[in-house]
Amino acid sequence: MGKNSYIVNPKSSLTMKKTILAIGFLWTFVAFSQTDQELIDVAKGEHIKAAKLQDFQANQKTASYDLLSHKLELELDPAIHYIKGKVTTELRVLENTDDIVFDLSNNLQVASVTSEESTLPFTHENNELTISFEDDFCEASIYTFTIAYEGVPNKNPDGDGFVTTTHNNTPSLYTLSEPYGSSEWWPCKQDLNDKIDQIDVIITAPAAYKAVSNGMVISETQQGAMMKTHWQHNYPISTYLIGIAVTDYEVFSQTVEANDGHSFDIVNYVYPESREKAEEYTQVTVEIMNLFQDLFGEYPYKDEKYGHAEFEYGGGMEHSTISFMGNFSRSLIAHELAHQWFGNKVTCDSWNHIWLNEGFATYLSGLVENHFDGEADFINWKRGKIADITTSRAGSVYVKDGKLDNIGRIFSSRLTYNKGAMVLHMLRQKLGDDIFFKAIRNYLNDEQLAYGYATTDDLQAHLEKESGQNLQEFFSDWIYGEGYPMYDVAWHQATTNELIIRMNQSQSSKKVDFFEMNVPFLVMGTNGEEKYIALDNVLNGEEFSIAVDFEISDIIFDPKFDIISKNNTISVDVEAVAELEMQSPLKNTATRIP
């Protein structure tokens, strides 16, 4: 049976009415806000960067070792689509094996593979580099070797991998490797099962340009007409989160002052023609950083830096410590910064669970909307998400195995981004702020997950542990299940002090029998009174009795758009009113929720 409960809303009736009317008016004339469009662009951009996923099969041959470090020494000129490099790798063998396999595009030619002792035999075919030692690799042994290579990286029409282009007629180079573009420009291991403990990226490029990568600049050394820039990153990192960019950047910084006295910089690399606007728009990053630190704990890479690097792209890419930015809108800044916690510190352990990266990043952009613009704008943000989610009756947040060859499905703005974000909001509503945010911090700081990989089960376990609730039904319905509920609600005021609400539910998809939900209502009185209630609806036809101390004029279903639903109706229970009409006549009203 359902539990009857209510939450008193401290806002005045007049304020709430004005808020609801304002939101409805705005939505009537504006299909979606600028912020919504920006987030759609983010999702579209991240769809594009997955362009090679449909041709990729996880390489089981790379599972035999644990990466300890990479040193990438790269020679680049953004005016020339070419790369020459050496990659020195230290790894630990996990099982006895005959050879070590890296992912590397056939477009690149390997000149040699060497260790301190000898030159090593190798084969390079089918986009795999296979390295052999004279003796078999022994379990638990550590090996170091260097791969020298060069060539013309594949020119992908979708703009990921290794890209040379121009801005304002100036040559520009960048990489964008999510999910499997790294092998287009360096020999690596691309599966989501092994983070590299430490990387050095040393870029030699014409001195007219600045070279950008993860972590901190160790040195810049001019050698004639060339500049050698040494970057180092000392946190575990997934291969797809390593990035480089080279062009005529100008640099400016902001500083984040932490409560413990520790400070770090936000370093921005922008085109000269963009600098004035970029300096204005990126100022907000410090406040967003402080908001996220308050909610989710300290910035995961505070011993190094955060930063932005402008690039010629429609969206953004959350490389650890340095997000590549196609623009500097507040929503994109928030989305990519959120990924430093959700996606970079804790990374989905397969593309089935990509919502753990993108759902969180999208929801945090909504929290930024609420923080800067207030509740009315956040309500409108949620309404826009629900409108998009419910444009189709089917589809799960979790990416099922049969869909992993479908790029659009994995990076679906409707399911992975928007529905993932709203499911997180519904969990927050269900558990309450204190429990929800504490559980998320525990998830981020779990020693088994921090700077590693996580699944949906890991998130569920932390939410359950902190709340003491069994959330299996919720996750089955909302993450693994499909669709959304549609409500038919009838109400009447049985006595002066009692409100009766009866709820019936149908589902948009037959794959969910019933969505057990805390369903919110705003009860409004004839003299301006109001009461905000949330009813735990667990079965069809369920009736709730709620104490009230005023005459009811109207009831609004889900006034703050806190649950995913569509085609809801709410009306006075005419039959019940007829029975009571002689004692307490009520005004019959009906409202249809779009």
N, C-alpha and C positions, 0 to 999 in steps of 0.2 A: 504493500500500500504506500501511497505517496505521503510525504511529510508536508504539513501546512506550515508556511513560514512567511514573514514579510519583513521588508526593510524600509524604515522610514526615510524618506527623501528630505534632506534639510533645505532644499531649494524652495523658493516661494512658488505658489501656483502660477502667478503671473509670469514669472521668469521662465518657468518650464513651458507654459503655453506659447510664449513668444519664441522660445528656442525651437519647439516642434514646428510651429508655423513657418519660421524662417527657413528651417531645413527643407520643409516640403516645397516652399516657394522656390528656393534655390534649385532644388532638384528638378522642378518642373521646367525650368528654363535653361539649365545647364546640364547636359548629359553626363559630363564628368568634369572635375576640376583640373586645373593645370597640374596639380600634384598627382592626380590619378594618371594623367597622360604621361608624366615623367616616369611614373612607376611602370606603366605599360612599356615605355621605351626601354627601361632597364631590363624587363623580362624579354622583350624582343631581341635586345642586344645579346643577352645570354643564351637565347635560342640559337643565334647565329654562331656563337663561339663553340657550339657543340657539333659543328657541321660534319666532323669525321666520325662521330660516334657510331653511326649506322654501319660503318665498315670495320669497326674495331671489335676484336675478340680478346677478352682478357688473356694475357700471356701467362699460362701456368708455369712456363719455364723460368720466370723471374722470381718464383716463390722460394727458391733454395738459399737465399742469402738476405742479410740485414744490412742496409746501407748505413754507414757511419759518417762519411763525409764525401763531399764533392768539391773539387776546385776546378772551376770553369775559367779557362784563359782564352779569350775570344778576340779576334781581330775583325773589325767591322768598319764599314763606311756607309752611312745611310743613303748615299747617292748610288750605291751599287748593291744589287740584290745578290749578296754572296756572303758566306761565312767561312772563316778559317779558325780552327780552335784545337785546344787540347783539354781533355777532361781527365783529371786525376781522381780516382775513386778509391776509398778505403771501405771495405766491407767485411762482415763476419759471415762465414758459411754456416748455414743452419742444418745441413745434412750432407753426407758424403755425395759428391757429384763429380761428373766428368768434365763439366764445363760451366761457364757463367754466361748468361744470355742477357743482353740489353735490347731495348727497343730503339731502332734507328732507321729513319727513312732511307729507302734505296736511292733517293736523290743525292744523298751525301756519300762521299767516297772516303773510306778509312785508309790512311796512309800507313799507320803502324799501331801496334799495341805492345807496350813495353812495361816491364817491371824493373826493379833495381838490378836484378840478376841477369835478365835476358830479354830478347824479343820473343813475343808470344804469338803462336799461330792463331788465326781467326778465320771465320767465314762470315760473309755479309750478304744475306739474301732474304727475300720475303719480309723485308723491313725488320729483320732481326740481326744483331751482331752477336755471334757466338765465339767466345774466347776459350782457348784450351791451354792448360798447363801441362808440363811434362809429367808431373805427378798429379794424381786425382786431388781435387779439393777435399780437405778433411773437415769434418764437422767441428765447429767452434774455432776454427783457425781464422786468422785475420790476414787479408791479402790487400795489397795496394798495387795498382797499375794505372798506366796513362794511355788514353786513346787519342791519337792525332787524326784529325779529319778535316775535310773542307768540301765546299760545293755550293750549288745553287739550290736553296731550299724551295720546296714546292710552293708555287704561287696559288694559294687557295682563293677562289673567287668569293668565298664567304668572309674573308678577312681575318682568319685566325692562323695560329702557327707563327710564322716569321713573316713580317710585313714591312715592306719599304714603300713609302708614299711621300707626299709633300704637304706642307702647310704654308700658306702665304709664299709659295714658290721656293720654299726651303726644304731640302731633303730631311726626311724623318724615318726612323726605324723603330719598330716595337715588336714585342712578342705577346701572344695571347694563347695560352696553352690548355685552358679548360675545355673538354676534359682530357683529350689525348693529342694535343698539338705539340707537346714538348719534343717528341721524337722527330719532328720536322726540322729541329735546329740543333739538337745535341743528343748524344747517346745516354739513355736514361732508363729508369724503371717506372712505368706509368701507373701501375695498379694501385688501388686504394687499400694497401695493406702494409705500407712501410714508409715511415717518415725519415727523412735524412736528418741526422743529429746536428750537422753544422755544414754551412756552405761558404765558399769564397767565390766571388765572381769578379774577375779581373778583365776589364774591357779596354782594349787599345783602339782608339778611334781618332779621326782628325781633331786637332786641338781647337778648332772653331766650334766644336760641339761639346755638350756635357752628356755623360753616360750615367744612367740611373739603374739601380737594382735594389735588391732586398737588404735590409739591415743598415749598417753604418759605413760611411766612407772611412777607410783606413788610411788611404794615401791617394794623392794625385801627383803624377810625375810626368812632366813634359819631356818628350824625347824628339827633338827636332820639330817637325810639323805634326807630330802625334802626341796624344795625351793618354797615359795609362792610369785608369781609375780602378782602385781596389775596394770592392765592397765585401763586407763580411756579415753573416747572419748566424747567430749562435743559439737559435731556438729550433726545435724539430719542425720540419716543413715538408708538406706534400709536394711532389714533383710539379704538379700543375700550378702551384702557387709561386713558382720561381719565374721572374720576369725581368726583361731588360728593355730599355728605351734609350735612344740616342737622337738628339737634335740640338738646335741652338737655344736650349732652355735658359730662362732667367729664373733666379731662385729667391724666395723670401720665406720667412718662417714666422710661426706663432709659438708661444710657450705655454704648456699646461703645467700649472702649479698644483701639486698633489697635497692632500692634507698632512701627509707624513713628512713634508718638506722635500720629497723627491720631485724633481721636475724633468720634463722631456719636451722635445721640440716636435712641432708639426712642420715639416719641410715641404714646400710646394715648388714643383718644377713646372713652369708654364711657358707657353710661347710668348715672345716679346709683344706681339700684337694683342695678346689676351691679358697682359699683366694687370692693367688698371681694374678691369672687371673682376679678375680672379682674386685680387687682393680684397676687394669689397665682399665678394660672395663667400670666400673661404673663412672669413672671420668667424662665422657661426660654428665652425668645426670645434673650437675650444669648448663652447657651451654644450654641444652635442656630446663631445668626449666626456665632459664632467657628468652629464646626465647618465650616460651608459655606465660610467664607473660607479656612480651612486647606486644604480640598479643591479649591476651584474659583477661588480668587483673591478679591481684595477685593470687598466689596459694591459693586455697579455704580453706586450713587447716593450714595456716601459723602460727597460734598460737600454733600448736602442732608440727608436723614434717612430713616429707615424708620418705619413706624407702622401702627397698627390703628385702624379705625373700626367700631364695632359697628353692625349693621343687622339688620332683621327678615327673615331669610332662612335657608334650611336649610343652606347651605354657606358658601362664601367666594368672593371675587373679588379677583384679584391686581393691582389698579390700581398703576401704578408709584409707588413710595415709600409707598403707603398701602393696605394690604389691607383690604377690607371683610369683616367677620367675623360669621358667624351664631352662633358660639360661640368659646370660647378653649381648645379641646382641643389637646393637644400635637401631634397628627397634623395638625390643620388649620393650626395655626401653622407647622409645618414645611412643609406642602404649599404654602401661599401664599408663604412666604418663599422657597422654592426657585424659584418662578416669577420672582422678581426677576432671576435669572440666566437661567433657561430659560423663555422666553416673553416676557419684558420686554426684557432686554438683547439677546438673540437670539430672534427671533420666527419662527415657521413662516411661510413665504411664501405658503402657501395652506392651506385646511382639509384638504387631502389629507395634509399633514404634521403634523397637530395632535399626533401622538404625541411630537414633539420638545418640545412644551410639557408635555403631561400625563404622558407616560411618565417623563420626567426628574423632574418634581415628585413623582410617586408613588414612584419609586425613592429619592429623597432622603428621603422620609418613612420608608422602610425603613432607610436608613442611620442616621437618628435613633433608630429602635427599637434598632438594634444598639449604638449609642453609649451610650444611657442604660440599657438593660435587659440587654445581653449577647447572646452568640451564640445561646443556646437560644431566646430570644424572636425573634431575627431569623430563625432556622430556621423557627419556627412561622409567622412573617409570610410567608416565601416559600412555605411549604406551603399557606397560605390562598390566596395568589395563584394558585398552580398549580391548586388545586382549582376555583377560579372559572374560570380560563382554559379548562380541559378539560371544562367542562360542555357545550360544543358542539364538534363535530369540525371546524368550518369557521371562516372569517373571517380577514382579514389585518390586520396592524397599520396598514399604509398604507391610507388611505381612497380607494378607487377612484373614478374620475370618475362612474360611474353611481350612486354612493351619496351624492353630495354634497347630495342633497335629503332625505336620511334623517337627521333630528336625532339619533335614538337611536344610529345607527351612528357618527356623527362623535364624539359624546361617550360612546362605549361604555365602561363601566367595565371590561368583560372584555377588550376588545381595545386601545383607546387608552390606558387607564390601566394595567391590570394586566399585560397581555401586553407592552406597551411597556416597563414597568418590568423585567419578568423578562428580556426580551431584552437590556436594558442590563446586567443582572447576568451573563448568560451571556457577553456580550462581555468583561466585566471578568474573568471566570474564564478565558476563552480567551486573553486578552492579558496578564494579570497586572496587579496594582495600579499599579505604577510607570508602565507604558506607557499603561494605560487612563486614569488621572487626568491624566497629562501631555497626552494627546491631547485630552481634553475641555477642559482649560484652553486649549490652542491653538485649539480650535474657538471658544471663547467670546471669545478675544482676537484672532481673525483680523480684520484691518482691513476686509475685505470683508463681514464678518458682524456684528461688534460694533456694537450699537445699530442693527442693520439686520435683514435677513431671511435665513433659511437654509432649505435643503431637506435631505432625507435624504441625498442625494448629498454634500452638504457635510460632514455628520458622517462618513460613510463615508470620504471622502477624508482627513480628519484622522486617523482611526483607522488607516488603511492607511499613511499617511506615517510615523507615529510607530512603528508595529509592524513595517513592512517586509513585512506579509502582504497577500495578496490576499483581501479579504473579500466578493467579489462573490457567491460561493455562499452564504455565511452570510446576507447581506442578501436575496438572492433567496428563500431558504427561509423566513426568520423574519420579515422585514418585508413583503415583497411576496407571499410564498407564504401558504398557509393550513394550519391544523392543527398536529399535533404527532406525535412518534414514540411507538411502543409497542415495548418491548424484550422479547425472550426470550433469557435468558442462561443458559449452562451452564458449569460450572467443574469442574475436578478438580485434585488435587495429583499431578502426574506423578511427581515424586521429592520427597525431603525438601526440596530447595532450589528447586523449580520449580512455579509455578502456571500452569495453562492456562485461559484464559477464551475462550469462543466466543460471539459476539453476532450475533443476528438481529434485524432491525427491520421493523416494518410501520408504515404511516402512516395517520393518521385521515382525511386528505384526499388524493384522487388528484392534487391540484394540486402536490404535492411528491413527487418520486421517491424521495429519500433525504435524511435529515437528517445531514450530516456533523457529528459532535459529539465533544467531549471528555467521555467518560462516566466519572463518578467512582464509586469503590467503597471500602468499608472492609473490609479483610481482617483477620479476628480469629483469634487463636491459642488453642490449648487451655490455655495457661498465662498468658493475659491479654495476649499480644502483640497489636499491631495495626499495620497499615500502610495509609495512605491513598493510593490510586492513581487516576490519571486516564488513560483510554485513548482515543486518537484514532481513533474508529471511522469509517471512510470507505466501507465496503462491507459488504454482507450476508454473513453466514457468516464474518466475519473472526475469526481466532484470534490471541491474544496470549500470549506467554510472559513471565512476571514472576518475577524472582528473589525467593525468600523464604527465611528461615532459621529457620522454626518450623513446627510442625504446625498446619494450619488447622482451626478449628472451624466457622467460618461466614463468609459474605461478605454484606455489606449493600449493596444497590444505592442509589446517590445518597443517602448518609446525611444530607447537609445540605440536600437539596432545591434543588440548584443548576441543574437543567435542567427545562424543561417537558416532561413526559411523563405517561403514564397506562397502567394495565393492564399493568404490567411483571411478568415472572416471572423468578426466578433460582433455579436448582437445581443440585445435583450432576449432572454428566454420567455417568449410570448406565452407559452402554455403555463409556465410557472407564475408569470405575472397575472394571468387571467384568474388563477386560483386565489391570488392574494389581493385582487383589485378592490374588492369591497373593503378590505382593511387598510391597505397601503398602496394606492394607485401610483404607478411609476410611469415615467415617460419612456416610451419605446424608441430606442435609438439603434441604429446599425451602422457599422463602419466596415469598409473593406480596405484591408491593408495591401498595398501594391506589392 
